[in-house]
Amino acid sequence: MVITGNKKLVAYGMICLFILGVAGASAGQKEEDLAKKLANPIASLVSIPFEMDYDDDINAEDSGERISMTIKPVIPFALNSEWNLISRTIIPLVSQDDILPGSGSQSGLGDVFQSFFLSPASPTASGIIWGVGPAVLLPTATDDLLGSEKWALGPTGVVLMQNGAWTYGILANHTWDVAGDDDRADINNTFLQPFASYNIPGGWTLSLQTESTYSWETEKWTVPVNLGLAKLTRFGKLPVQLKAGLRYWAESPDSGPEGVGFKIGIVILLPK
């Protein structure tokens, strides 16, 4: 995969996805229920999201750009009638150019992030849904500039509520490096993802979230703010969610992206 720097390609992709979604059959109650479940990151349903992100103005000279396809399978396991274990995996496929002045182009697999959440099968009496567990960063990158070359471990957790059409909550984790290349930067990062979404009749979902990371080593924040719109529809009998959105980099290090980025995606649902 090669980056061309043509933002129109991403915009056209967003338009095409929504044309497909709008052209699809109108969502019934079952689809609307699935859309609400998808707003819960630890719902008891198998989902396989594919998300494409485009960012530019990377590095101090604003000359770099990156496009990534991220696969994020979510698989729940029923341990018994009271507890579920939810596996969430983030698998990044990245193509980037000039992220450091003179660094050239790299394409391949980035570092995989794996987390597990132990969660009650039913919400609490007050309607709170929660899950906690471990998270691990795996040094799977196929190029030095696509990953950290470090193993990292730490705790993760999520807490949320669903009230009518609204879903709101926060997902967080903290990881420290425990092994890897001593010459690479240490990992001591806090990740915070507050989120809110509103389900609109017809299978539509409007969402707002940040995916903020604070590095305790560099004392720097990375804060992308994501605004998205999604449509739950069906291709034949297969339920899918089509997504598109914009991302604004409210804060990033000098070497990070700036301005506005794009996001499109499709989530394949395999309801239990």
Secondary structure, DSSP 8 states (H G I E B T S, - for coil): ------HHHHHHHHHHHHHHHHHS----HHHHHHHHHHTSTT-SSEEEEEEEEEEEEETTTT-EEEEEEEE--EEEEE-SSSEEEEEEEEEEEEEEE-SSTT--EEEEE--EEEEEEEEESS--TT-EEEEEEEEEEE---SSGGGS-SEEEEEEEEEEEEEETTEEEEEEEEEEEEEEE-TTS---EEEEEEEEEEEEETTTEEEEEEE-EEEETTTTEEEEEEEEEEEEEEEETTEEEEEEEEEEEEEE--TTS--SEEEEEEEEEEE--
